[in-house]
């Protein structure tokens, strides 16, 4: 599903990842994080796709909302598990969305 974002500007956090061979518990945690993010102040939406490379883009009102999400306790625990169990590699990019359009 394509996220319904507000008028610009807003921010996007692009999380790109490659999974390790150990995927036990990954899907459950991924779903839990999406549900948790939906309740964070400043969260605007999320889009995700996974094949060889996973890409999740979450949308946020401002940089403070992104920082608060990064510091959220359960998200920090999930990130630590990701580093130790689930990911071979990941990269996070934070972007300001200045314009969008759709069809």
N, CA, C and O of each residue as an XYZ file, in Angstrom:
412
protein
N       0.840     -1.176      0.000
C       0.000      0.000      0.000
C       0.888      1.244      0.000
O       1.914      1.280      0.679
N       0.499      2.236     -0.745
C       1.229      3.500     -0.796
C       0.715      4.396      0.322
O      -0.491      4.604      0.457
N       1.642      4.929      1.128
C       1.275      5.777      2.256
C       0.633      7.072      1.774
O       1.045      7.653      0.770
N      -0.370      7.507      2.501
C      -1.029      8.783      2.222
C      -0.347      9.842      3.089
O      -0.649      9.981      4.274
N       0.563     10.571      2.486
C       1.331     11.570      3.213
C       0.684     12.949      3.074
O      -0.070     13.189      2.131
N       0.977     13.856      4.012
C       0.395     15.204      3.960
C       1.119     16.067      2.930
O       2.019     15.603      2.230
N       0.717     17.303      2.855
C       1.426     18.250      2.003
C       2.869     18.385      2.471
O       3.154     18.292      3.665
N       3.758     18.599      1.544
C       5.170     18.778      1.862
C       5.369     20.121      2.562
O       4.543     21.023      2.424
N       6.459     20.253      3.309
C       7.534     19.295      3.512
C       7.246     18.329      4.661
O       6.483     18.631      5.579
N       7.869     17.182      4.582
C       7.904     16.184      5.651
C       9.189     15.385      5.443
O       9.957     15.679      4.526
N       9.426     14.400      6.267
C      10.687     13.663      6.200
C      10.450     12.186      5.906
O       9.416     11.621      6.260
N      11.432     11.578      5.252
C      11.404     10.148      4.961
C      12.657      9.511      5.546
O      13.760     10.037      5.399
N      12.479      8.381      6.207
C      13.591      7.568      6.671
C      13.607      6.325      5.789
O      12.656      5.543      5.794
N      14.670      6.149      5.044
C      14.800      5.024      4.127
C      15.732      4.008      4.777
O      16.908      4.286      5.007
N      15.195      2.837      5.068
C      15.949      1.764      5.707
C      16.122      0.653      4.681
O      15.153     -0.004      4.302
N      17.358      0.443      4.231
C      17.683     -0.567      3.235
C      18.480     -1.664      3.925
O      19.415     -1.377      4.673
N      18.113     -2.929      3.677
C      18.768     -4.008      4.421
C      18.933     -5.277      3.590
O      18.213     -5.526      2.623
N      19.917     -6.064      4.018
C      20.128     -7.411      3.504
C      20.075     -8.333      4.710
O      20.813     -8.150      5.678
N      19.197     -9.325      4.643
C      19.012    -10.243      5.765
C      20.119    -11.292      5.833
O      20.703    -11.683      4.821
N      20.383    -11.727      7.048
C      21.272    -12.865      7.258
C      20.475    -14.145      7.018
O      19.297    -14.086      6.667
N      21.098    -15.276      7.202
C      20.395    -16.551      7.061
C      19.457    -16.814      8.241
O      18.503    -17.581      8.112
N      19.718    -16.191      9.380
C      18.883    -16.358     10.572
C      17.713    -15.369     10.517
O      17.882    -14.176     10.770
N      16.538    -15.879     10.184
C      15.354    -15.025     10.080
C      14.335    -15.317     11.175
O      13.226    -14.781     11.155
N      14.708    -16.163     12.127
C      13.782    -16.566     13.181
C      13.333    -15.341     13.985
O      14.151    -14.645     14.587
N      12.033    -15.094     13.982
C      11.453    -13.991     14.733
C      11.463    -12.661     14.005
O      10.906    -11.681     14.499
N      12.095    -12.612     12.824
C      12.231    -11.346     12.101
C      10.876    -10.779     11.662
O      10.581     -9.612     11.921
N      10.062    -11.590     11.006
C       8.780    -11.084     10.498
C       7.882    -10.583     11.617
O       7.210     -9.562     11.469
N       7.868    -11.291     12.725
C       7.045    -10.877     13.860
C       7.519     -9.537     14.418
O       6.709     -8.663     14.724
N       8.829     -9.384     14.548
C       9.370     -8.127     15.065
C       9.135     -6.985     14.091
O       8.836     -5.864     14.501
N       9.268     -7.268     12.811
C       9.029     -6.246     11.801
C       7.598     -5.718     11.898
O       7.376     -4.508     11.880
N       6.639     -6.620     11.999
C       5.232     -6.214     12.138
C       5.006     -5.445     13.434
O       4.278     -4.452     13.451
N       5.624     -5.898     14.509
C       5.491     -5.218     15.797
C       6.019     -3.785     15.710
O       5.410     -2.868     16.262
N       7.140     -3.586     15.026
C       7.718     -2.245     14.902
C       6.837     -1.332     14.074
O       6.713     -0.145     14.377
N       6.220     -1.875     13.026
C       5.313     -1.051     12.226
C       4.120     -0.624     13.067
O       3.717      0.538     13.025
N       3.555     -1.541     13.824
C       2.410     -1.199     14.683
C       2.811     -0.190     15.751
O       2.047      0.729     16.050
N       3.983     -0.347     16.323
C       4.462      0.585     17.344
C       4.709      1.973     16.745
O       4.353      2.985     17.348
N       5.314      2.016     15.568
C       5.594      3.298     14.914
C       4.309      4.069     14.639
O       4.279      5.295     14.753
N       3.253      3.354     14.278
C       1.973      4.006     13.974
C       1.442      4.821     15.146
O       0.639      5.735     14.955
N       1.883      4.497     16.354
C       1.400      5.197     17.551
C       2.361      6.278     18.035
O       2.125      6.902     19.070
N       3.443      6.501     17.291
C       4.414      7.519     17.671
C       3.984      8.883     17.155
O       3.515      9.012     16.024
N       4.147      9.895     17.991
C       3.845     11.255     17.578
C       4.708     11.618     16.374
O       5.922     11.417     16.397
N       4.099     12.141     15.342
C       4.823     12.572     14.150
C       4.898     11.536     13.044
O       5.368     11.845     11.950
N       4.441     10.301     13.303
C       4.462      9.254     12.274
C       3.390      9.550     11.232
O       2.252      9.869     11.576
N       3.759      9.442      9.952
C       2.828      9.759      8.864
C       2.462      8.555      8.000
O       1.409      8.556      7.363
N       3.305      7.538      7.968
C       3.017      6.376      7.133
C       4.263      5.558      6.874
O       5.370      5.942      7.249
N       4.060      4.405      6.214
C       5.182      3.513      5.930
C       4.900      2.712      4.665
O       3.752      2.381      4.366
N       5.957      2.409      3.932
C       5.899      1.540      2.758
C       7.076      0.587      2.844
O       8.160      0.973      3.282
N       6.872     -0.661      2.427
C       7.940     -1.637      2.571
C       7.872     -2.683      1.466
O       6.791     -3.062      1.016
N       9.051     -3.146      1.037
C       9.153     -4.223      0.053
C      10.413     -5.011      0.355
O      11.419     -4.452      0.793
N      10.351     -6.335      0.114
C      11.533     -7.153      0.372
C      11.639     -8.232     -0.688
O      10.697     -8.978     -0.954
N      12.819     -8.287     -1.282
C      13.243     -9.427     -2.092
C      14.663     -9.700     -1.655
O      14.883    -10.034     -0.491
N      15.630     -9.571     -2.534
C      17.027     -9.736     -2.115
C      17.445     -8.603     -1.179
O      18.173     -8.814     -0.209
N      16.974     -7.411     -1.487
C      17.221     -6.228     -0.671
C      15.877     -5.754     -0.140
O      14.909     -5.652     -0.893
N      15.814     -5.465      1.152
C      14.598     -4.932      1.738
C      14.683     -3.421      1.803
O      15.732     -2.858      2.115
N      13.564     -2.767      1.503
C      13.502     -1.309      1.593
C      12.236     -0.948      2.345
O      11.131     -1.307      1.936
N      12.404     -0.244      3.434
C      11.275      0.285      4.188
C      11.452      1.787      4.273
O      12.500      2.281      4.688
N      10.416      2.507      3.874
C      10.437      3.960      3.959
C       9.346      4.370      4.942
O       8.168      4.081      4.736
N       9.752      5.040      6.001
C       8.769      5.587      6.936
C       8.769      7.103      6.790
O       9.800      7.716      6.511
N       7.605      7.690      6.984
C       7.428      9.127      6.792
C       7.105      9.775      8.125
O       6.338      9.242      8.928
N       7.710     10.944      8.346
C       7.628     11.622      9.639
C       7.412     13.120      9.448
O       7.826     13.709      8.450
N       6.756     13.707     10.428
C       6.447     15.140     10.399
C       7.716     15.987     10.447
O       7.822     16.987      9.737
N       8.688     15.588     11.289
C       9.868     16.424     11.493
C      11.035     15.580     12.030
O      10.875     14.402     12.348
N      12.187     16.204     12.119
C      13.378     15.500     12.583
C      13.277     15.085     14.042
O      13.818     14.049     14.429
N      12.590     15.880     14.858
C      12.414     15.527     16.274
C      11.626     14.227     16.408
O      11.941     13.407     17.270
N      10.615     14.025     15.576
C       9.826     12.787     15.605
C      10.684     11.583     15.244
O      10.546     10.513     15.837
N      11.568     11.760     14.274
C      12.482     10.683     13.872
C      13.428     10.343     15.019
O      13.668      9.170     15.305
N      13.960     11.362     15.669
C      14.876     11.138     16.789
C      14.163     10.415     17.931
O      14.720      9.497     18.533
N      12.932     10.831     18.227
C      12.171     10.171     19.289
C      11.914      8.705     18.955
O      11.974      7.850     19.838
N      11.629      8.409     17.695
C      11.423      7.018     17.279
C      12.715      6.222     17.444
O      12.693      5.085     17.915
N      13.836      6.819     17.055
C      15.114      6.117     17.191
C      15.400      5.788     18.652
O      15.974      4.738     18.942
N      15.016      6.653     19.566
C      15.312      6.467     20.983
C      14.240      5.639     21.706
O      14.420      5.302     22.877
N      13.145      5.309     21.042
C      12.067      4.536     21.664
C      12.617      3.183     22.118
O      13.305      2.509     21.351
N      12.326      2.785     23.339
C      12.957      1.622     23.973
C      12.783      0.332     23.177
O      13.765     -0.364     22.919
N      11.557     -0.001     22.783
C      11.345     -1.260     22.060
C      11.995     -1.225     20.681
O      12.475     -2.248     20.192
N      12.011     -0.049     20.053
C      12.671      0.085     18.756
C      14.178     -0.108     18.906
O      14.812     -0.726     18.051
N      14.750      0.415     19.981
C      16.175      0.225     20.248
C      16.495     -1.254     20.449
O      17.504     -1.745     19.943
N      15.643     -1.965     21.185
C      15.849     -3.405     21.384
C      15.777     -4.163     20.057
O      16.588     -5.054     19.805
N      14.807     -3.809     19.212
C      14.680     -4.459     17.902
C      15.892     -4.161     17.028
O      16.384     -5.040     16.322
N      16.367     -2.931     17.076
C      17.547     -2.552     16.280
C      18.763     -3.369     16.724
O      19.539     -3.833     15.888
N      18.929     -3.543     18.025
C      20.047     -4.343     18.542
C      19.938     -5.803     18.106
O      20.942     -6.421     17.753
N      18.721     -6.356     18.128
C      18.526     -7.722     17.637
C      18.839     -7.808     16.147
O      19.437     -8.780     15.687
N      18.433     -6.789     15.400
C      18.732     -6.755     13.974
C      20.223     -6.815     13.709
O      20.684     -7.554     12.838
N      20.966     -6.034     14.465
C      22.426     -6.025     14.295
C      23.049     -7.374     14.646
O      23.975     -7.829     13.974
N      22.536     -8.014     15.704
C      23.175     -9.251     16.164
C      22.640    -10.510     15.484
O      23.342    -11.519     15.421
N      21.399    -10.465     14.970
C      20.793    -11.684     14.429
C      20.385    -11.615     12.959
O      20.733    -12.503     12.181
N      19.668    -10.593     12.578
C      18.911    -10.638     11.330
C      19.558     -9.992     10.115
O      19.253    -10.380      8.987
N      20.441     -9.023     10.308
C      20.964     -8.285      9.157
C      22.422     -8.592      8.885
O      23.253     -8.642      9.792
N      22.714     -8.799      7.592
C      24.106     -8.830      7.151
C      24.602     -7.387      7.028
O      25.747     -7.071      7.351
N      23.705     -6.527      6.552
C      24.062     -5.129      6.322
C      22.782     -4.308      6.285
O      21.749     -4.778      5.809
N      22.852     -3.090      6.787
C      21.749     -2.150      6.586
C      22.285     -0.735      6.508
O      23.394     -0.442      6.954
N      21.474      0.133      5.932
C      21.823      1.545      5.811
C      20.553      2.349      6.035
O      19.473      1.969      5.583
N      20.700      3.463      6.738
C      19.589      4.371      7.001
C      19.899      5.708      6.344
O      20.993      6.252      6.487
N      18.912      6.223      5.623
C      19.044      7.547      5.004
C      17.849      8.383      5.464
O      16.721      7.891      5.489
N      18.090      9.625      5.824
C      17.021     10.523      6.251
C      16.972     11.671      5.258
O      17.973     12.341      5.002
N      15.776     11.884      4.701
C      15.615     12.861      3.628
C      14.446     13.790      3.921
O      13.453     13.386      4.526
N      14.574     15.014      3.493
C      13.455     15.955      3.554
C      12.719     15.883      2.216
O      13.317     16.079      1.158
N      11.432     15.605      2.275
C      10.606     15.545      1.067
C      10.073     16.949      0.809
O       9.288     17.485      1.592
N      10.506     17.525     -0.287
C      10.112     18.888     -0.605
C       8.997     18.963     -1.635
O       8.321     19.983     -1.767
N       8.816     17.863     -2.365
C       7.769     17.834     -3.375
C       7.357     16.398     -3.590
O       8.198     15.499     -3.578
N       6.073     16.172     -3.787
C       5.594     14.860     -4.207
C       4.388     15.032     -5.123
O       3.734     16.075     -5.120
N       4.113     14.027     -5.880
C       2.935     14.011     -6.737
C       2.570     12.566     -6.981
O       3.378     11.670     -6.736
N       1.372     12.327     -7.456
C       0.930     10.940     -7.649
C      -0.037     10.822     -8.808
O      -0.553     11.815     -9.320
N      -0.268      9.594     -9.205
C      -1.206      9.251    -10.268
C      -2.175      8.242     -9.720
O      -3.071      7.795    -10.436
